[in-house]
Amino acid sequence: MTDDPVTSGRHGRLRPVVLAAIALPVALALAVAVLGVIAARDMDAPVAQTGPLPLPPVSAPDAASSTCMRLLAALPSELDASGDAR
C-alpha cells in the first residue's frame, strides 16, 4: 500500500493540514458575508441631523421697514430642539 501525501489512515481521510486549508477560507468568506450584512443594516438606520440649517439668500426689499423690524424684535434669539423659545 502506498501513502498518498494528501490522505492518511485506512479510509483515506484528509490530513488536518488539508482540512485547515479548506476550512479557513470558508470561515473567512462566512465572516465577510456576516460583516457585510451587519454593515448594510447599519447604513439603513436613520442618522440624526444636527447643526445649523443652511439657508440660501433671498431677496428682502422691505427688510428695513418698521413692520419687519417689529417682527424681528419679537422673535426669540434661539430655539431648542423641541421648538420652545429660549
PyMOL Python script that loads the backbone (N, CA, C, O; Angstrom):
from pymol import cmd

cmd.read_pdbstr("""\
ATOM      1  N   MET A   1       0.846  -1.168   0.000  1.00  0.00           N
ATOM      2  CA  MET A   1       0.000   0.000   0.000  1.00  0.00           C
ATOM      3  C   MET A   1       0.896   1.238   0.000  1.00  0.00           C
ATOM      4  O   MET A   1       1.844   1.317   0.781  1.00  0.00           O
ATOM      5  N   THR A   2       0.599   2.207  -0.876  1.00  0.00           N
ATOM      6  CA  THR A   2       1.397   3.432  -0.944  1.00  0.00           C
ATOM      7  C   THR A   2       0.696   4.521  -0.167  1.00  0.00           C
ATOM      8  O   THR A   2      -0.532   4.563  -0.095  1.00  0.00           O
ATOM      9  N   ASP A   3       1.485   5.395   0.410  1.00  0.00           N
ATOM     10  CA  ASP A   3       0.922   6.523   1.167  1.00  0.00           C
ATOM     11  C   ASP A   3       0.657   7.687   0.228  1.00  0.00           C
ATOM     12  O   ASP A   3       1.560   8.176  -0.451  1.00  0.00           O
ATOM     13  N   ASP A   4      -0.573   8.115   0.202  1.00  0.00           N
ATOM     14  CA  ASP A   4      -0.948   9.300  -0.561  1.00  0.00           C
ATOM     15  C   ASP A   4      -0.571  10.517   0.283  1.00  0.00           C
ATOM     16  O   ASP A   4      -0.904  10.540   1.468  1.00  0.00           O
ATOM     17  N   PRO A   5       0.110  11.534  -0.266  1.00  0.00           N
ATOM     18  CA  PRO A   5       0.517  12.682   0.551  1.00  0.00           C
ATOM     19  C   PRO A   5      -0.658  13.512   1.066  1.00  0.00           C
ATOM     20  O   PRO A   5      -0.494  14.267   2.024  1.00  0.00           O
ATOM     21  N   VAL A   6      -1.822  13.394   0.464  1.00  0.00           N
ATOM     22  CA  VAL A   6      -2.974  14.180   0.897  1.00  0.00           C
ATOM     23  C   VAL A   6      -3.774  13.449   1.957  1.00  0.00           C
ATOM     24  O   VAL A   6      -4.301  14.068   2.881  1.00  0.00           O
ATOM     25  N   THR A   7      -3.868  12.140   1.828  1.00  0.00           N
ATOM     26  CA  THR A   7      -4.691  11.374   2.752  1.00  0.00           C
ATOM     27  C   THR A   7      -3.833  10.519   3.657  1.00  0.00           C
ATOM     28  O   THR A   7      -2.672  10.237   3.358  1.00  0.00           O
ATOM     29  N   SER A   8      -4.410  10.119   4.749  1.00  0.00           N
ATOM     30  CA  SER A   8      -3.711   9.216   5.663  1.00  0.00           C
ATOM     31  C   SER A   8      -4.732   8.289   6.280  1.00  0.00           C
ATOM     32  O   SER A   8      -5.931   8.558   6.208  1.00  0.00           O
ATOM     33  N   GLY A   9      -4.291   7.215   6.876  1.00  0.00           N
ATOM     34  CA  GLY A   9      -5.199   6.303   7.540  1.00  0.00           C
ATOM     35  C   GLY A   9      -5.773   5.279   6.589  1.00  0.00           C
ATOM     36  O   GLY A   9      -5.485   5.293   5.392  1.00  0.00           O
ATOM     37  N   ARG A  10      -6.592   4.384   7.133  1.00  0.00           N
ATOM     38  CA  ARG A  10      -7.123   3.268   6.354  1.00  0.00           C
ATOM     39  C   ARG A  10      -8.221   3.691   5.399  1.00  0.00           C
ATOM     40  O   ARG A  10      -8.360   3.112   4.321  1.00  0.00           O
ATOM     41  N   HIS A  11      -9.001   4.687   5.774  1.00  0.00           N
ATOM     42  CA  HIS A  11     -10.182   5.031   4.977  1.00  0.00           C
ATOM     43  C   HIS A  11      -9.966   6.253   4.089  1.00  0.00           C
ATOM     44  O   HIS A  11     -10.926   6.808   3.555  1.00  0.00           O
ATOM     45  N   GLY A  12      -8.748   6.664   3.934  1.00  0.00           N
ATOM     46  CA  GLY A  12      -8.465   7.797   3.063  1.00  0.00           C
ATOM     47  C   GLY A  12      -8.944   9.127   3.610  1.00  0.00           C
ATOM     48  O   GLY A  12      -9.398   9.976   2.843  1.00  0.00           O
ATOM     49  N   ARG A  13      -8.856   9.328   4.899  1.00  0.00           N
ATOM     50  CA  ARG A  13      -9.272  10.608   5.489  1.00  0.00           C
ATOM     51  C   ARG A  13      -8.278  11.704   5.113  1.00  0.00           C
ATOM     52  O   ARG A  13      -7.094  11.445   4.895  1.00  0.00           O
ATOM     53  N   LEU A  14      -8.782  12.921   5.045  1.00  0.00           N
ATOM     54  CA  LEU A  14      -7.914  14.054   4.733  1.00  0.00           C
ATOM     55  C   LEU A  14      -7.055  14.398   5.940  1.00  0.00           C
ATOM     56  O   LEU A  14      -7.484  14.260   7.085  1.00  0.00           O
ATOM     57  N   ARG A  15      -5.858  14.840   5.671  1.00  0.00           N
ATOM     58  CA  ARG A  15      -4.962  15.255   6.742  1.00  0.00           C
ATOM     59  C   ARG A  15      -5.486  16.538   7.373  1.00  0.00           C
ATOM     60  O   ARG A  15      -6.206  17.298   6.724  1.00  0.00           O
ATOM     61  N   PRO A  16      -5.136  16.783   8.621  1.00  0.00           N
ATOM     62  CA  PRO A  16      -5.581  18.021   9.288  1.00  0.00           C
ATOM     63  C   PRO A  16      -5.132  19.289   8.577  1.00  0.00           C
ATOM     64  O   PRO A  16      -5.855  20.285   8.584  1.00  0.00           O
ATOM     65  N   VAL A  17      -3.957  19.272   7.966  1.00  0.00           N
ATOM     66  CA  VAL A  17      -3.478  20.462   7.251  1.00  0.00           C
ATOM     67  C   VAL A  17      -4.382  20.759   6.056  1.00  0.00           C
ATOM     68  O   VAL A  17      -4.691  21.919   5.784  1.00  0.00           O
ATOM     69  N   VAL A  18      -4.797  19.735   5.357  1.00  0.00           N
ATOM     70  CA  VAL A  18      -5.678  19.927   4.203  1.00  0.00           C
ATOM     71  C   VAL A  18      -7.050  20.402   4.672  1.00  0.00           C
ATOM     72  O   VAL A  18      -7.659  21.272   4.049  1.00  0.00           O
ATOM     73  N   LEU A  19      -7.529  19.832   5.760  1.00  0.00           N
ATOM     74  CA  LEU A  19      -8.811  20.292   6.310  1.00  0.00           C
ATOM     75  C   LEU A  19      -8.744  21.763   6.702  1.00  0.00           C
ATOM     76  O   LEU A  19      -9.680  22.521   6.447  1.00  0.00           O
ATOM     77  N   ALA A  20      -7.634  22.167   7.322  1.00  0.00           N
ATOM     78  CA  ALA A  20      -7.474  23.573   7.699  1.00  0.00           C
ATOM     79  C   ALA A  20      -7.404  24.458   6.460  1.00  0.00           C
ATOM     80  O   ALA A  20      -7.955  25.559   6.454  1.00  0.00           O
ATOM     81  N   ALA A  21      -6.734  23.990   5.418  1.00  0.00           N
ATOM     82  CA  ALA A  21      -6.626  24.766   4.184  1.00  0.00           C
ATOM     83  C   ALA A  21      -7.980  24.943   3.511  1.00  0.00           C
ATOM     84  O   ALA A  21      -8.186  25.916   2.787  1.00  0.00           O
ATOM     85  N   ILE A  22      -8.886  24.035   3.735  1.00  0.00           N
ATOM     86  CA  ILE A  22     -10.237  24.149   3.175  1.00  0.00           C
ATOM     87  C   ILE A  22     -11.139  24.953   4.107  1.00  0.00           C
ATOM     88  O   ILE A  22     -11.915  25.791   3.647  1.00  0.00           O
ATOM     89  N   ALA A  23     -11.043  24.703   5.411  1.00  0.00           N
ATOM     90  CA  ALA A  23     -11.955  25.320   6.375  1.00  0.00           C
ATOM     91  C   ALA A  23     -11.681  26.805   6.586  1.00  0.00           C
ATOM     92  O   ALA A  23     -12.622  27.582   6.747  1.00  0.00           O
ATOM     93  N   LEU A  24     -10.417  27.217   6.590  1.00  0.00           N
ATOM     94  CA  LEU A  24     -10.115  28.625   6.856  1.00  0.00           C
ATOM     95  C   LEU A  24     -10.680  29.573   5.797  1.00  0.00           C
ATOM     96  O   LEU A  24     -11.286  30.575   6.175  1.00  0.00           O
ATOM     97  N   PRO A  25     -10.520  29.322   4.507  1.00  0.00           N
ATOM     98  CA  PRO A  25     -11.146  30.227   3.528  1.00  0.00           C
ATOM     99  C   PRO A  25     -12.670  30.241   3.605  1.00  0.00           C
ATOM    100  O   PRO A  25     -13.298  31.279   3.398  1.00  0.00           O
ATOM    101  N   VAL A  26     -13.255  29.094   3.900  1.00  0.00           N
ATOM    102  CA  VAL A  26     -14.715  29.044   4.044  1.00  0.00           C
ATOM    103  C   VAL A  26     -15.148  29.882   5.240  1.00  0.00           C
ATOM    104  O   VAL A  26     -16.121  30.632   5.152  1.00  0.00           O
ATOM    105  N   ALA A  27     -14.434  29.761   6.358  1.00  0.00           N
ATOM    106  CA  ALA A  27     -14.764  30.560   7.543  1.00  0.00           C
ATOM    107  C   ALA A  27     -14.562  32.044   7.272  1.00  0.00           C
ATOM    108  O   ALA A  27     -15.355  32.867   7.728  1.00  0.00           O
ATOM    109  N   LEU A  28     -13.516  32.394   6.539  1.00  0.00           N
ATOM    110  CA  LEU A  28     -13.276  33.796   6.197  1.00  0.00           C
ATOM    111  C   LEU A  28     -14.393  34.337   5.307  1.00  0.00           C
ATOM    112  O   LEU A  28     -14.851  35.462   5.511  1.00  0.00           O
ATOM    113  N   ALA A  29     -14.831  33.569   4.341  1.00  0.00           N
ATOM    114  CA  ALA A  29     -15.921  34.003   3.466  1.00  0.00           C
ATOM    115  C   ALA A  29     -17.211  34.207   4.254  1.00  0.00           C
ATOM    116  O   ALA A  29     -17.940  35.169   4.012  1.00  0.00           O
ATOM    117  N   LEU A  30     -17.496  33.313   5.189  1.00  0.00           N
ATOM    118  CA  LEU A  30     -18.687  33.477   6.032  1.00  0.00           C
ATOM    119  C   LEU A  30     -18.581  34.725   6.898  1.00  0.00           C
ATOM    120  O   LEU A  30     -19.558  35.457   7.056  1.00  0.00           O
ATOM    121  N   ALA A  31     -17.401  34.972   7.459  1.00  0.00           N
ATOM    122  CA  ALA A  31     -17.216  36.156   8.301  1.00  0.00           C
ATOM    123  C   ALA A  31     -17.412  37.431   7.490  1.00  0.00           C
ATOM    124  O   ALA A  31     -18.046  38.372   7.968  1.00  0.00           O
ATOM    125  N   VAL A  32     -16.882  37.478   6.276  1.00  0.00           N
ATOM    126  CA  VAL A  32     -17.056  38.657   5.418  1.00  0.00           C
ATOM    127  C   VAL A  32     -18.526  38.848   5.062  1.00  0.00           C
ATOM    128  O   VAL A  32     -19.013  39.978   5.034  1.00  0.00           O
ATOM    129  N   ALA A  33     -19.232  37.767   4.791  1.00  0.00           N
ATOM    130  CA  ALA A  33     -20.658  37.867   4.468  1.00  0.00           C
ATOM    131  C   ALA A  33     -21.456  38.390   5.653  1.00  0.00           C
ATOM    132  O   ALA A  33     -22.332  39.238   5.484  1.00  0.00           O
ATOM    133  N   VAL A  34     -21.165  37.896   6.845  1.00  0.00           N
ATOM    134  CA  VAL A  34     -21.876  38.358   8.045  1.00  0.00           C
ATOM    135  C   VAL A  34     -21.581  39.831   8.298  1.00  0.00           C
ATOM    136  O   VAL A  34     -22.495  40.601   8.593  1.00  0.00           O
ATOM    137  N   LEU A  35     -20.320  40.229   8.187  1.00  0.00           N
ATOM    138  CA  LEU A  35     -19.982  41.641   8.387  1.00  0.00           C
ATOM    139  C   LEU A  35     -20.647  42.525   7.334  1.00  0.00           C
ATOM    140  O   LEU A  35     -21.056  43.644   7.642  1.00  0.00           O
ATOM    141  N   GLY A  36     -20.759  42.049   6.117  1.00  0.00           N
ATOM    142  CA  GLY A  36     -21.437  42.817   5.072  1.00  0.00           C
ATOM    143  C   GLY A  36     -22.905  43.024   5.376  1.00  0.00           C
ATOM    144  O   GLY A  36     -23.439  44.111   5.153  1.00  0.00           O
ATOM    145  N   VAL A  37     -23.560  42.001   5.878  1.00  0.00           N
ATOM    146  CA  VAL A  37     -24.978  42.124   6.243  1.00  0.00           C
ATOM    147  C   VAL A  37     -25.140  43.096   7.401  1.00  0.00           C
ATOM    148  O   VAL A  37     -26.050  43.924   7.390  1.00  0.00           O
ATOM    149  N   ILE A  38     -24.274  43.006   8.392  1.00  0.00           N
ATOM    150  CA  ILE A  38     -24.351  43.906   9.547  1.00  0.00           C
ATOM    151  C   ILE A  38     -24.087  45.342   9.121  1.00  0.00           C
ATOM    152  O   ILE A  38     -24.791  46.251   9.559  1.00  0.00           O
ATOM    153  N   ALA A  39     -23.091  45.563   8.281  1.00  0.00           N
ATOM    154  CA  ALA A  39     -22.770  46.916   7.823  1.00  0.00           C
ATOM    155  C   ALA A  39     -23.905  47.494   6.989  1.00  0.00           C
ATOM    156  O   ALA A  39     -24.212  48.679   7.109  1.00  0.00           O
ATOM    157  N   ALA A  40     -24.527  46.689   6.155  1.00  0.00           N
ATOM    158  CA  ALA A  40     -25.641  47.177   5.335  1.00  0.00           C
ATOM    159  C   ALA A  40     -26.829  47.546   6.205  1.00  0.00           C
ATOM    160  O   ALA A  40     -27.535  48.511   5.912  1.00  0.00           O
ATOM    161  N   ARG A  41     -27.054  46.797   7.262  1.00  0.00           N
ATOM    162  CA  ARG A  41     -28.162  47.094   8.171  1.00  0.00           C
ATOM    163  C   ARG A  41     -27.915  48.422   8.884  1.00  0.00           C
ATOM    164  O   ARG A  41     -28.851  49.199   9.075  1.00  0.00           O
ATOM    165  N   ASP A  42     -26.666  48.694   9.282  1.00  0.00           N
ATOM    166  CA  ASP A  42     -26.341  49.941   9.966  1.00  0.00           C
ATOM    167  C   ASP A  42     -26.457  51.138   9.029  1.00  0.00           C
ATOM    168  O   ASP A  42     -26.781  52.238   9.476  1.00  0.00           O
ATOM    169  N   MET A  43     -26.200  50.944   7.747  1.00  0.00           N
ATOM    170  CA  MET A  43     -26.265  52.061   6.812  1.00  0.00           C
ATOM    171  C   MET A  43     -27.703  52.478   6.549  1.00  0.00           C
ATOM    172  O   MET A  43     -27.953  53.621   6.167  1.00  0.00           O
ATOM    173  N   ASP A  44     -28.649  51.569   6.745  1.00  0.00           N
ATOM    174  CA  ASP A  44     -30.054  51.894   6.534  1.00  0.00           C
ATOM    175  C   ASP A  44     -30.663  52.638   7.712  1.00  0.00           C
ATOM    176  O   ASP A  44     -31.751  53.201   7.586  1.00  0.00           O
ATOM    177  N   ALA A  45     -29.984  52.654   8.851  1.00  0.00           N
ATOM    178  CA  ALA A  45     -30.507  53.305  10.044  1.00  0.00           C
ATOM    179  C   ALA A  45     -30.548  54.817   9.821  1.00  0.00           C
ATOM    180  O   ALA A  45     -29.616  55.376   9.243  1.00  0.00           O
ATOM    181  N   PRO A  46     -31.604  55.480  10.268  1.00  0.00           N
ATOM    182  CA  PRO A  46     -31.667  56.935  10.101  1.00  0.00           C
ATOM    183  C   PRO A  46     -30.591  57.626  10.925  1.00  0.00           C
ATOM    184  O   PRO A  46     -30.284  57.216  12.045  1.00  0.00           O
ATOM    185  N   VAL A  47     -30.034  58.661  10.362  1.00  0.00           N
ATOM    186  CA  VAL A  47     -28.980  59.418  11.023  1.00  0.00           C
ATOM    187  C   VAL A  47     -29.578  60.725  11.522  1.00  0.00           C
ATOM    188  O   VAL A  47     -30.248  61.441  10.778  1.00  0.00           O
ATOM    189  N   ALA A  48     -29.329  61.022  12.779  1.00  0.00           N
ATOM    190  CA  ALA A  48     -29.818  62.280  13.337  1.00  0.00           C
ATOM    191  C   ALA A  48     -29.047  63.431  12.701  1.00  0.00           C
ATOM    192  O   ALA A  48     -27.817  63.464  12.735  1.00  0.00           O
ATOM    193  N   GLN A  49     -29.772  64.354  12.133  1.00  0.00           N
ATOM    194  CA  GLN A  49     -29.132  65.505  11.507  1.00  0.00           C
ATOM    195  C   GLN A  49     -29.183  66.666  12.482  1.00  0.00           C
ATOM    196  O   GLN A  49     -30.252  67.180  12.813  1.00  0.00           O
ATOM    197  N   THR A  50     -28.031  67.057  12.924  1.00  0.00           N
ATOM    198  CA  THR A  50     -27.942  68.163  13.868  1.00  0.00           C
ATOM    199  C   THR A  50     -27.100  69.261  13.254  1.00  0.00           C
ATOM    200  O   THR A  50     -26.432  69.057  12.240  1.00  0.00           O
ATOM    201  N   GLY A  51     -27.138  70.401  13.863  1.00  0.00           N
ATOM    202  CA  GLY A  51     -26.339  71.518  13.386  1.00  0.00           C
ATOM    203  C   GLY A  51     -27.201  72.550  12.696  1.00  0.00           C
ATOM    204  O   GLY A  51     -28.416  72.395  12.580  1.00  0.00           O
ATOM    205  N   PRO A  52     -26.561  73.591  12.246  1.00  0.00           N
ATOM    206  CA  PRO A  52     -27.312  74.666  11.602  1.00  0.00           C
ATOM    207  C   PRO A  52     -27.870  74.231  10.248  1.00  0.00           C
ATOM    208  O   PRO A  52     -27.275  73.419   9.540  1.00  0.00           O
ATOM    209  N   LEU A  53     -29.001  74.782   9.920  1.00  0.00           N
ATOM    210  CA  LEU A  53     -29.651  74.503   8.650  1.00  0.00           C
ATOM    211  C   LEU A  53     -29.184  75.543   7.633  1.00  0.00           C
ATOM    212  O   LEU A  53     -29.374  76.739   7.852  1.00  0.00           O
ATOM    213  N   PRO A  54     -28.586  75.118   6.543  1.00  0.00           N
ATOM    214  CA  PRO A  54     -28.140  76.099   5.549  1.00  0.00           C
ATOM    215  C   PRO A  54     -29.339  76.697   4.813  1.00  0.00           C
ATOM    216  O   PRO A  54     -30.228  75.975   4.364  1.00  0.00           O
ATOM    217  N   LEU A  55     -29.349  77.984   4.701  1.00  0.00           N
ATOM    218  CA  LEU A  55     -30.432  78.686   4.009  1.00  0.00           C
ATOM    219  C   LEU A  55     -29.844  79.527   2.882  1.00  0.00           C
ATOM    220  O   LEU A  55     -28.823  80.188   3.074  1.00  0.00           O
ATOM    221  N   PRO A  56     -30.462  79.511   1.730  1.00  0.00           N
ATOM    222  CA  PRO A  56     -29.959  80.342   0.630  1.00  0.00           C
ATOM    223  C   PRO A  56     -30.369  81.795   0.851  1.00  0.00           C
ATOM    224  O   PRO A  56     -31.351  82.065   1.543  1.00  0.00           O
ATOM    225  N   PRO A  57     -29.633  82.714   0.277  1.00  0.00           N
ATOM    226  CA  PRO A  57     -30.032  84.118   0.388  1.00  0.00           C
ATOM    227  C   PRO A  57     -31.332  84.361  -0.384  1.00  0.00           C
ATOM    228  O   PRO A  57     -31.565  83.769  -1.438  1.00  0.00           O
ATOM    229  N   VAL A  58     -32.160  85.233   0.157  1.00  0.00           N
ATOM    230  CA  VAL A  58     -33.417  85.579  -0.501  1.00  0.00           C
ATOM    231  C   VAL A  58     -33.516  87.090  -0.625  1.00  0.00           C
ATOM    232  O   VAL A  58     -32.918  87.842   0.144  1.00  0.00           O
ATOM    233  N   SER A  59     -34.265  87.496  -1.586  1.00  0.00           N
ATOM    234  CA  SER A  59     -34.492  88.922  -1.786  1.00  0.00           C
ATOM    235  C   SER A  59     -35.449  89.432  -0.705  1.00  0.00           C
ATOM    236  O   SER A  59     -36.510  88.845  -0.492  1.00  0.00           O
ATOM    237  N   ALA A  60     -35.084  90.511  -0.027  1.00  0.00           N
ATOM    238  CA  ALA A  60     -35.935  91.097   1.016  1.00  0.00           C
ATOM    239  C   ALA A  60     -35.903  92.617   0.879  1.00  0.00           C
ATOM    240  O   ALA A  60     -35.218  93.300   1.641  1.00  0.00           O
ATOM    241  N   PRO A  61     -36.637  93.138  -0.084  1.00  0.00           N
ATOM    242  CA  PRO A  61     -36.583  94.587  -0.318  1.00  0.00           C
ATOM    243  C   PRO A  61     -37.148  95.406   0.843  1.00  0.00           C
ATOM    244  O   PRO A  61     -36.762  96.563   1.008  1.00  0.00           O
ATOM    245  N   ASP A  62     -38.052  94.840   1.655  1.00  0.00           N
ATOM    246  CA  ASP A  62     -38.649  95.592   2.762  1.00  0.00           C
ATOM    247  C   ASP A  62     -38.019  95.234   4.104  1.00  0.00           C
ATOM    248  O   ASP A  62     -38.652  95.425   5.142  1.00  0.00           O
ATOM    249  N   ALA A  63     -36.794  94.722   4.112  1.00  0.00           N
ATOM    250  CA  ALA A  63     -36.165  94.276   5.352  1.00  0.00           C
ATOM    251  C   ALA A  63     -35.935  95.427   6.329  1.00  0.00           C
ATOM    252  O   ALA A  63     -35.885  95.202   7.538  1.00  0.00           O
ATOM    253  N   ALA A  64     -35.799  96.613   5.843  1.00  0.00           N
ATOM    254  CA  ALA A  64     -35.558  97.754   6.724  1.00  0.00           C
ATOM    255  C   ALA A  64     -36.847  98.454   7.138  1.00  0.00           C
ATOM    256  O   ALA A  64     -36.791  99.490   7.802  1.00  0.00           O
ATOM    257  N   SER A  65     -38.005  97.920   6.766  1.00  0.00           N
ATOM    258  CA  SER A  65     -39.274  98.576   7.109  1.00  0.00           C
ATOM    259  C   SER A  65     -39.577  98.410   8.595  1.00  0.00           C
ATOM    260  O   SER A  65     -39.031  97.521   9.249  1.00  0.00           O
ATOM    261  N   SER A  66     -40.438  99.257   9.119  1.00  0.00           N
ATOM    262  CA  SER A  66     -40.785  99.196  10.545  1.00  0.00           C
ATOM    263  C   SER A  66     -41.527  97.896  10.880  1.00  0.00           C
ATOM    264  O   SER A  66     -41.354  97.358  11.973  1.00  0.00           O
ATOM    265  N   THR A  67     -42.340  97.391   9.969  1.00  0.00           N
ATOM    266  CA  THR A  67     -43.055  96.134  10.204  1.00  0.00           C
ATOM    267  C   THR A  67     -42.071  94.976  10.367  1.00  0.00           C
ATOM    268  O   THR A  67     -42.223  94.149  11.266  1.00  0.00           O
ATOM    269  N   CYS A  68     -41.082  94.921   9.513  1.00  0.00           N
ATOM    270  CA  CYS A  68     -40.080  93.851   9.587  1.00  0.00           C
ATOM    271  C   CYS A  68     -39.246  93.994  10.859  1.00  0.00           C
ATOM    272  O   CYS A  68     -38.925  92.994  11.500  1.00  0.00           O
ATOM    273  N   MET A  69     -38.901  95.194  11.221  1.00  0.00           N
ATOM    274  CA  MET A  69     -38.115  95.420  12.443  1.00  0.00           C
ATOM    275  C   MET A  69     -38.890  94.961  13.682  1.00  0.00           C
ATOM    276  O   MET A  69     -38.307  94.355  14.581  1.00  0.00           O
ATOM    277  N   ARG A  70     -40.192  95.241  13.740  1.00  0.00           N
ATOM    278  CA  ARG A  70     -41.010  94.795  14.882  1.00  0.00           C
ATOM    279  C   ARG A  70     -41.085  93.267  14.933  1.00  0.00           C
ATOM    280  O   ARG A  70     -41.019  92.671  16.009  1.00  0.00           O
ATOM    281  N   LEU A  71     -41.221  92.646  13.771  1.00  0.00           N
ATOM    282  CA  LEU A  71     -41.260  91.183  13.720  1.00  0.00           C
ATOM    283  C   LEU A  71     -39.939  90.584  14.211  1.00  0.00           C
ATOM    284  O   LEU A  71     -39.945  89.655  15.018  1.00  0.00           O
ATOM    285  N   LEU A  72     -38.830  91.097  13.740  1.00  0.00           N
ATOM    286  CA  LEU A  72     -37.525  90.593  14.169  1.00  0.00           C
ATOM    287  C   LEU A  72     -37.312  90.795  15.664  1.00  0.00           C
ATOM    288  O   LEU A  72     -36.722  89.940  16.325  1.00  0.00           O
ATOM    289  N   ALA A  73     -37.776  91.897  16.197  1.00  0.00           N
ATOM    290  CA  ALA A  73     -37.624  92.157  17.632  1.00  0.00           C
ATOM    291  C   ALA A  73     -38.464  91.195  18.462  1.00  0.00           C
ATOM    292  O   ALA A  73     -38.092  90.874  19.591  1.00  0.00           O
ATOM    293  N   ALA A  74     -39.588  90.729  17.926  1.00  0.00           N
ATOM    294  CA  ALA A  74     -40.466  89.824  18.675  1.00  0.00           C
ATOM    295  C   ALA A  74     -39.991  88.368  18.622  1.00  0.00           C
ATOM    296  O   ALA A  74     -40.443  87.552  19.425  1.00  0.00           O
ATOM    297  N   LEU A  75     -39.105  88.032  17.712  1.00  0.00           N
ATOM    298  CA  LEU A  75     -38.634  86.650  17.583  1.00  0.00           C
ATOM    299  C   LEU A  75     -37.655  86.301  18.700  1.00  0.00           C
ATOM    300  O   LEU A  75     -36.894  87.165  19.137  1.00  0.00           O
ATOM    301  N   PRO A  76     -37.658  85.043  19.175  1.00  0.00           N
ATOM    302  CA  PRO A  76     -36.671  84.621  20.170  1.00  0.00           C
ATOM    303  C   PRO A  76     -35.284  84.544  19.528  1.00  0.00           C
ATOM    304  O   PRO A  76     -35.158  84.370  18.316  1.00  0.00           O
ATOM    305  N   SER A  77     -34.263  84.673  20.345  1.00  0.00           N
ATOM    306  CA  SER A  77     -32.900  84.633  19.804  1.00  0.00           C
ATOM    307  C   SER A  77     -32.499  83.217  19.394  1.00  0.00           C
ATOM    308  O   SER A  77     -31.724  83.041  18.453  1.00  0.00           O
ATOM    309  N   GLU A  78     -33.026  82.197  20.100  1.00  0.00           N
ATOM    310  CA  GLU A  78     -32.705  80.804  19.783  1.00  0.00           C
ATOM    311  C   GLU A  78     -33.924  79.923  20.012  1.00  0.00           C
ATOM    312  O   GLU A  78     -34.823  80.284  20.772  1.00  0.00           O
ATOM    313  N   LEU A  79     -33.953  78.773  19.358  1.00  0.00           N
ATOM    314  CA  LEU A  79     -34.963  77.745  19.589  1.00  0.00           C
ATOM    315  C   LEU A  79     -34.248  76.466  19.996  1.00  0.00           C
ATOM    316  O   LEU A  79     -33.212  76.130  19.424  1.00  0.00           O
ATOM    317  N   ASP A  80     -34.791  75.742  20.986  1.00  0.00           N
ATOM    318  CA  ASP A  80     -34.199  74.441  21.310  1.00  0.00           C
ATOM    319  C   ASP A  80     -34.821  73.380  20.408  1.00  0.00           C
ATOM    320  O   ASP A  80     -35.668  73.696  19.574  1.00  0.00           O
ATOM    321  N   ALA A  81     -34.415  72.149  20.566  1.00  0.00           N
ATOM    322  CA  ALA A  81     -34.838  71.070  19.671  1.00  0.00           C
ATOM    323  C   ALA A  81     -36.348  70.853  19.684  1.00  0.00           C
ATOM    324  O   ALA A  81     -36.908  70.407  18.683  1.00  0.00           O
ATOM    325  N   SER A  82     -37.016  71.156  20.790  1.00  0.00           N
ATOM    326  CA  SER A  82     -38.461  70.947  20.851  1.00  0.00           C
ATOM    327  C   SER A  82     -39.233  72.098  20.225  1.00  0.00           C
ATOM    328  O   SER A  82     -40.448  72.006  20.049  1.00  0.00           O
ATOM    329  N   GLY A  83     -38.543  73.180  19.886  1.00  0.00           N
ATOM    330  CA  GLY A  83     -39.194  74.321  19.276  1.00  0.00           C
ATOM    331  C   GLY A  83     -39.557  75.412  20.265  1.00  0.00           C
ATOM    332  O   GLY A  83     -40.088  76.448  19.867  1.00  0.00           O
ATOM    333  N   ASP A  84     -39.279  75.199  21.564  1.00  0.00           N
ATOM    334  CA  ASP A  84     -39.574  76.221  22.566  1.00  0.00           C
ATOM    335  C   ASP A  84     -38.531  77.330  22.501  1.00  0.00           C
ATOM    336  O   ASP A  84     -37.343  77.074  22.302  1.00  0.00           O
ATOM    337  N   ALA A  85     -38.989  78.553  22.670  1.00  0.00           N
ATOM    338  CA  ALA A  85     -38.082  79.698  22.635  1.00  0.00           C
ATOM    339  C   ALA A  85     -37.268  79.771  23.915  1.00  0.00           C
ATOM    340  O   ALA A  85     -37.736  79.397  24.990  1.00  0.00           O
ATOM    341  N   ARG A  86     -36.054  80.254  23.782  1.00  0.00           N
ATOM    342  CA  ARG A  86     -35.200  80.486  24.957  1.00  0.00           C
ATOM    343  C   ARG A  86     -35.081  81.959  25.218  1.00  0.00           C
ATOM    344  O   ARG A  86     -34.405  82.366  26.163  1.00  0.00           O
TER     345      ARG A  86
END
""", "prot")
cmd.dss("prot")
cmd.show_as("cartoon", "prot")
cmd.util.cbc("prot")
cmd.orient("prot")
